[in-house]
Amino acid sequence: MNRYRLVHVTEFHYDGPVSESYNEVRLRPRHDDRQSCISFRLTTTPQAPTVAHRDMFENLVHQFNVLGEHRYLKVEAESVVLIHDSPPAPPDTLTLAEFDAMREELREEYFDLVAATNYVPHPDALREFVREAEERSSGMAPGFARAASELVHGRFRYEQGATHVHSSIGDSLETRAGVCQDFAHILLAILRMRGFPAYYVSGYLVPKRAVDAAERSMEEVIGGQASHAWVEVYVAGAGWMALDPTLGAPVSTQHVRLALGRDYGDVAPVRGVYRGHAGQRLSVDVLVRPVLDDEGREHWTETAAGPPQPPALQSGQPQQQ
């Protein structure tokens, strides 16, 4: 079954009263030719009305405000999503030389997806990765994208806590470690430095039922928490290719897409500001289950993440959360 029920819960606990909390979330799974969002419900505590709009990348963004004093904020998103079968891998029909002939045209059409960003700079340290991916590609454009993803997977180790949510790829280049967000940003930089338009994708990696305990343990290490990130790259003649550098493989029906953007800054699941003197403690829980397994039963898989504590707050000014 490729139909999943998802519950994403974010909780903010404040050590004093806060007010004027303004928030936006990108928690509704995308509804397009790759997956269908069958149902979605967003609730907040304290209860607040929500409004929605689509951003420049066609992500559905919900906004809500909590104006009165409160010491606790909970954002809960529930959804059911159907993942369509993955399309076959595109054939290697476009050479890198042919791709180079259209680079300027692609840059003009997809400028936001080729240009460097704060999260995805184009450092000289990655030029060796670009060169090696070219050598491994056999001169083909789709081959370059796959080779770049495999290089990131092979050269960097997955290590929770090695970076934080605001890290640039320079931190991972120095330590050769990171998490899925870092792997996606590094792959984006390699692709964009070679002229390939590419999206950062936020979403979930649904854990599969492992054959044995050893396989399950490896999946928990590689997949991290259910919240996940990967890349979609455009190759003329082949269309959009979805690659997961954390797993070192193409994206499968285990991947649920939430939002697309230039980098993590465009797709943060929950973002907001509030006014008050209090510090905050954040917790995130993601619950994922197939609607029905092969035996007709439902099972929950729970993951939890506890991000680092935020920096000390300055009293009387709006604070970011």
PyMOL commands that set and color helices and strands:
alter all, ss='L'
color gray80, all
select helices_A, chain A and resi 96-101+103-109+111-113+124-136+141-155+169-175+180-193+213-223+264-266
alter helices_A, ss='H'
color red, helices_A
select strands_A, chain A and resi 3-25+35-45+50-54+60-66+70-83+157-158+177-178+198-205+227-235+239-244+249-250+255-261+270-276+280-290+301-305+318-320
alter strands_A, ss='S'
color yellow, strands_A
deselect
rebuild
show_as cartoon
